[in-house]
Structures are given as C-alpha cells and as structure tokens.
Amino acid sequence: MVVHGPAPVYSKEAKNIIDLLSSIGNVSAVAGGTMCRTAIIDEGLRDVIDISSCDPPSIALLSFRDADALVVINHGKTLESGINFGEIVAGRVNNVKSIIHAERIFEADGTVIIWGNDEDDRIASEVASVIAGHFKSRIRQIKPKYVPAVEIEGFNYRKISGVLPGEPLFVGGTFVGTVVGREVRIKAKRGLICGIEGVKIKDSGLAKIGPVDLDNVMIKSGWLRDDITFPRIMTVKEGPGKAVMIDHTAFLSMDTVKPDTVCAITVGDDTTEVACDILARLGIRAIGITDGDKDSILKDTVVPKGSVIIRVSGITDDEAGVDAYSCVAGNNDTFEGFSQKVISFLEGRKISYTITRY
C-alpha cells in the first residue's frame, strides 16, 4: 500500500483503511511524498506507515509487485484531480497488476477505482468491495490510458489537468509559477522546458530546472499542505556534529540529514520555509540564507527553535548560500559555531544582512 500526500493521513482516512484491510490480511504501507512523511510523524503513525524512503507512488507500488493486492490511498483537491493522479500512477505501473485506488474516501464523492485491464481480477474486486462497502463509496473500473507527453513538430508537450487558478505549480519539486488557467501545458525541446502555458512563470524557479524527462518528471499543482496541523516537534540536537546543505531541494530534507547532523544550511526563501517545517520534526536547527523572494507555498509552517534566518541584500541567496556552506562543509562543530562562521563569512565579504532568531 502507498499512502500519497498528507491529506489522507491528517483526515484519518489512511489509518482507517489500514485498520480495515488488516482485518482481512497483512498490510505493508509506505509513504508517498515528503509532506506525507511529516504528516505520519505528526499523527504518530511511524510504526504503521514506513517513512524510511520516499519513492514516487509508481516505483513504490512496483516494489510490492509480489503482493496479492496493490492499494493507493489519495485525497485530491477534487475527484477529477484524484482520478488524474491515479491514471498517471496506473499508467506507469503498466498493468503489472490491478491497482485499487481509494480516493477522497471520507467525502461525499469518495470513490474506489480499480485501475487495470483485467475485469476478472478477483482479489482486486474483493478488496475494492471491502473498502467501498465499509465507507459507503462507489466503485469504478477504469482502464488507464494516460500518455504523459506527445511530440509535435520537434517539441514535447505534457498536459496537466485538474489544476485550479491561484495554485502553485512544481516541476521536479521546484516551484516554477502560479496557475492562471484551468489547464496547464508544458513545452520542452531536448529535455529543456521552454514554455509553460496557463501559468504565471517564476523565471528564477524555471532557471533552476535542468534537462528533464517530461514523461516521468514529477509535476504537482496545489499547496503542499492544506490541513491545519498539530506538528510533533522534536527537541533540537545540542552538542557538536556536522552541517548539511539544502539548496533549493527542500523535499529532500528528510533524506539529506544524517544521524550526526546538528545544523542544516538552507538556501532560498521557499526552500528555507519548507525545510524548516520538516527539520522541526527531526530536531535539526537551520541557518536559512534568503533574499526576500518568498512565494509562501506551504501554510502553517513551523521553525526549529534556535534557528537563524539570514536575509541578504545586494546579492542573491544562491550566491551567498553556496559560499557560506563552503566555509563550514566537513567541519565538526556546534550549531552556534556553525552560525558564527556563516555570519563571519558574510561580514568578511561585506555582504549586507539582517537576522531573525527563533
């Protein structure tokens, strides 16, 4: 089983479905998505849903190919967007086995979808019936037809449906702009994105994306987390240890920190905001390097107590952050020692800055 995103965790949908299916068989569940992992920590479900890795849902499902049934739990912002998600996942699994997809199961339009070409898959039908019967949801059988990208006159195009105006759009985990239409179309040539229709593009975000496989790159629209959370904050680590760098890769924060990490240097306003929210649940303080270019892509964030957020001026956070990390990389020090080294570096370079301490 793959639990995708934070919504089915905070809503208790995931726990209810796991408990239900555990009454008829053995259930192995893993997290799909970084915000799903933080939700599992908040809800105290680390012994129920594995957060040790965070593969894309299709990859995680393929790792369970020997299981009797493959289940995905999701809670999209609409039923349409949830079905679009399920079709992408089912298309990538490529009919290895039917997939039982529980979508928005606590809502009035809650649906259990059986993705696959085998209408006589007895086990999938039985599992779907158990879920649908318990939660009084409808059942649909759909043959996945998803084709991610098409080539037209030398350009590759990928359409993103189920978007809503005002939502942020992410490509490969990087924020690239705000949705302004009801449909988004991404245009690429030789792996390089050269246009996004239906989006007000953030040029600095798009510039950070190198060559991509448009068929398989993760593309997400919508806020990272809509739920009001009660974060399970860990006491911050004290004493000496190592520093790590999180440079516009906030989604990888949980995999970047190591057992000896006591400090994370985060680069970028949104990266710092998202990374701090994750790091607070791991007890790791942050030294954030920002320049005021924040889009607030995550709601109700928390910051590890004792963290230091530095806003530079006259230079971008990218330029300041990489050099700041180079002066502490590989060192063994306390958080206070690391932060003083970073501040001394900025002063030595005569970089103007302001500090917010938490």
SULFENUR-V703628 format. One record per backbone hydrogen bond with DSSP energy under -1.0 kcal/mol. NH is the residue of the N-H (numbers start at 1). CO is the residue of the C=O. Records with the same first field share a line. If there is no record, write none. Layout:
NH->CO + CO
//
This chain:
2->71
3->30
4->73
5->32
9->6
10->6
11->7
12->9
14->8
16->12
17->13
18->14
19->15
20->16
21->17
22->18
23->20
24->21
30->1
31->50
32->3
37->33
38->34
39->35
40->36
41->37
42->38
43->39
44->41
45->40
48->45
49->45
50->29
60->56
61->57
62->58
63->59
64->61
65->62
67->64
72->100
73->2
74->102
82->78
83->79
84->80
85->81
86->82
87->83
88->84
89->85
90->86
91->87
92->88
93->89
94->90
99->115
100->70
101->113
102->72
103->111
104->74
107->104
110->107
111->103
112->138
113->101
114->140
115->99
116->142
119->117
121->118
122->120
125->121
126->122
127->123
128->124
129->125
130->126
131->127
132->128
133->129
134->130
135->131
137->132
138->110
140->112
142->114
150->157
152->155
155->152
156->188
157->150
158->186
160->184
166->179
167->164
169->177
170->220
171->174
172->218
174->171
176->169
178->200
179->167
180->198
181->198
184->160
185->197
186->158
187->195
188->156
189->192
192->189
194->187
195->187
197->185
200->178
202->176
206->202
207->203
209->206
212->191
214->212
216->213
217->213
220->170
222->168
224->297
233->231
234->280
237->283
241->333
242->260
244->263
246->265
248->267
252->249
253->250
256->252
257->253
261->258
262->242
263->242
264->285
265->244
266->287
267->246
268->289
272->268
273->269
274->270
275->271
276->272
277->273
278->274
279->275
280->276
281->278
282->279
284->279
287->264
288->308
289->266
290->310
294->292
307->304
308->286
309->356
310->288
311->354
312->290
313->352
320->316
321->317
322->318
323->319
324->320
325->321
326->322
328->325
329->325
331->328
333->241
338->334
339->335
340->336
341->337
342->338
343->339
344->340
345->341
346->342
347->343
348->344
349->345
350->347
351->346
354->311
356->309
358->307
//
